[in-house]
Amino acid sequence: MKDERRVVSPWNIANILTVLRLALVPFFVVCLFLPGAGWRVAALAVFAVASFTDHLDGELARRYGLITDFGKIADPIADKALTGAALVCLSILGELPWWVTGVILGRELGVTALRFVLLRHAVIPASYGGKVKTVLQIAAIVLYLLPWVPDVVRWVAMGAALIVTVATGVDYVIRAVRLRKVARQARGE
């Protein structure tokens, strides 16, 4: 029996949506820094569209078998670019403390660096906790982008996002260490 594996082109709709999300980041940033409520709503709309592409590209990739190594790497990078830009901009605007942005970005950059280090061994796909983290971060950012939301609601949402972000970062490091150990054993080291 011959093992036939379907080769999936990286040029598929799921990956195109991921690249589109990345391309929307500068538009979001510009809208966020322009004065007036209308621009704030425009920034929110761009952020919402970009965030929706995150859900849509993953759904399409799973449903139609369009999962590629490019997508496994590019999707989290696009997510981090979008949420990272939002967090940094909100901190620059004085609406979000820098330490919150620092903790979240530190975790995101650390996990991304770890992904690249592990590439020669395997690709660790996003976990369920990672997906929850992304949803919580997006929800918290949306609450910060909306001008009429009470501060306590924003802080509760961002606090939940912060806790899950740190916890999933620790989980990712544990999974990476295990993968590295298995890879070393497989090579007989």
C-alpha positions in Angstrom: 0.0 0.0 0.0 1.4 3.3 -1.1 1.4 6.3 1.3 0.0 9.2 -0.7 0.0 12.5 1.1 -1.8 15.5 -0.3 0.5 18.4 -0.9 -1.2 21.7 0.1 0.0 24.8 -1.6 0.9 27.7 0.8 -1.0 29.9 -1.7 -4.5 29.0 -0.3 -7.4 31.1 1.0 -6.5 30.4 4.7 -2.9 31.7 4.2 -4.1 34.7 2.1 -6.4 35.7 5.0 -3.4 35.5 7.4 -1.4 37.7 5.1 -4.3 40.1 4.8 -4.5 40.3 8.7 -0.9 41.3 8.7 -1.5 43.9 6.0 -4.3 45.5 8.0 -2.1 46.2 11.0 -0.7 49.5 9.7 -4.2 50.7 8.8 -5.4 50.0 12.3 -2.4 51.9 13.8 -3.0 55.0 11.6 -6.7 55.0 12.4 -6.1 54.7 16.1 -3.7 57.7 16.2 -5.9 60.0 14.2 -8.0 62.3 16.4 -11.8 62.0 16.8 -14.3 59.5 17.7 -14.9 58.6 14.0 -11.3 57.4 13.6 -11.5 55.5 16.9 -14.5 53.6 15.5 -12.6 53.1 12.2 -9.7 51.6 14.2 -12.1 49.3 16.0 -13.7 48.3 12.6 -10.2 47.5 11.1 -9.3 45.6 14.3 -12.5 43.6 14.2 -12.1 42.7 10.6 -8.5 41.6 11.1 -9.5 39.6 14.2 -12.3 37.9 12.3 -9.8 36.8 9.7 -8.0 34.9 12.5 -11.1 32.8 13.2 -11.9 32.4 9.5 -8.5 31.4 8.3 -8.3 28.7 11.0 -11.8 27.4 10.3 -11.1 27.2 6.5 -7.7 25.6 7.0 -9.2 22.8 9.2 -12.4 22.3 7.2 -10.7 22.1 3.8 -7.4 20.5 4.8 -5.4 23.7 4.0 -3.1 23.4 7.0 0.5 24.2 6.0 3.7 24.8 7.9 3.6 28.4 6.6 0.2 28.8 8.1 1.3 27.3 11.4 4.0 29.9 11.7 2.5 32.9 9.9 -0.9 32.7 11.7 0.5 33.3 15.2 2.9 36.0 13.9 0.0 37.8 12.3 -2.0 37.5 15.6 1.0 38.8 17.6 1.5 41.7 15.2 -2.2 42.8 15.5 -2.5 42.4 19.2 1.0 43.7 19.8 0.3 46.8 17.7 -2.9 47.4 19.6 -1.3 47.0 23.0 1.7 49.3 22.2 -0.6 51.9 20.7 -2.9 51.9 23.7 0.1 52.3 26.0 1.5 55.1 23.9 -1.9 56.8 24.2 -1.7 56.4 28.0 -4.8 54.1 28.1 -3.0 50.9 29.1 -0.1 50.6 31.5 3.2 49.7 29.9 3.8 46.8 32.3 0.7 45.0 30.9 2.0 45.5 27.4 5.5 44.4 28.4 4.3 41.1 30.0 2.0 40.2 27.1 4.6 41.1 24.4 7.4 39.4 26.4 5.4 36.2 26.4 4.4 36.5 22.8 7.9 37.2 21.6 9.4 34.4 23.7 7.0 31.8 22.4 7.6 33.0 18.8 11.3 32.7 19.3 10.8 29.3 20.8 8.8 28.2 17.8 11.6 29.2 15.4 14.2 27.4 17.5 12.0 24.2 17.5 11.3 24.3 13.7 14.1 21.8 12.9 12.5 19.3 15.3 8.7 20.0 14.7 6.1 22.6 14.6 4.0 22.9 17.8 0.5 24.0 16.8 -1.5 26.4 18.9 -3.2 24.8 21.9 -6.7 25.2 23.0 -5.4 27.5 25.8 -3.6 29.5 23.1 -6.9 30.0 21.3 -8.6 31.1 24.5 -5.7 33.5 25.2 -6.2 35.1 21.7 -9.9 35.5 22.2 -9.4 37.1 25.7 -6.8 39.4 24.3 -9.0 40.5 21.4 -12.0 41.0 23.7 -10.0 43.1 26.1 -8.5 45.2 23.3 -12.0 45.8 21.9 -13.2 47.0 25.3 -10.2 49.4 25.4 -11.0 50.7 21.9 -14.7 51.4 22.8 -14.7 54.8 24.4 -17.7 54.4 26.7 -16.7 51.2 28.5 -16.1 51.6 32.3 -12.5 51.1 33.4 -13.4 48.3 35.8 -14.8 46.2 32.9 -11.6 46.9 30.9 -9.4 45.9 33.7 -11.3 42.6 34.5 -11.1 41.6 30.8 -7.4 42.6 30.5 -6.6 40.8 33.8 -8.2 37.6 32.5 -6.2 37.9 29.3 -3.0 38.6 31.2 -3.4 35.5 33.5 -4.2 33.2 30.6 -1.4 34.7 28.5 1.2 33.9 31.2 -0.3 30.4 31.9 -0.3 29.4 28.3 3.3 30.7 27.9 4.4 28.5 30.7 2.5 25.5 29.2 4.2 26.2 25.8 7.7 26.2 27.4 6.9 22.9 29.1 5.7 21.3 25.8 8.8 22.7 24.0 11.1 21.1 26.6 9.4 17.8 26.2 9.6 18.0 22.4 13.3 18.8 22.6 13.9 15.8 25.0 12.0 13.4 22.6 14.0 14.7 19.6 17.3 14.2 21.5 16.2 10.7 22.4 15.3 9.9 18.8 18.7 11.0 17.7 20.4 8.9 20.4 21.9 11.8 22.3 
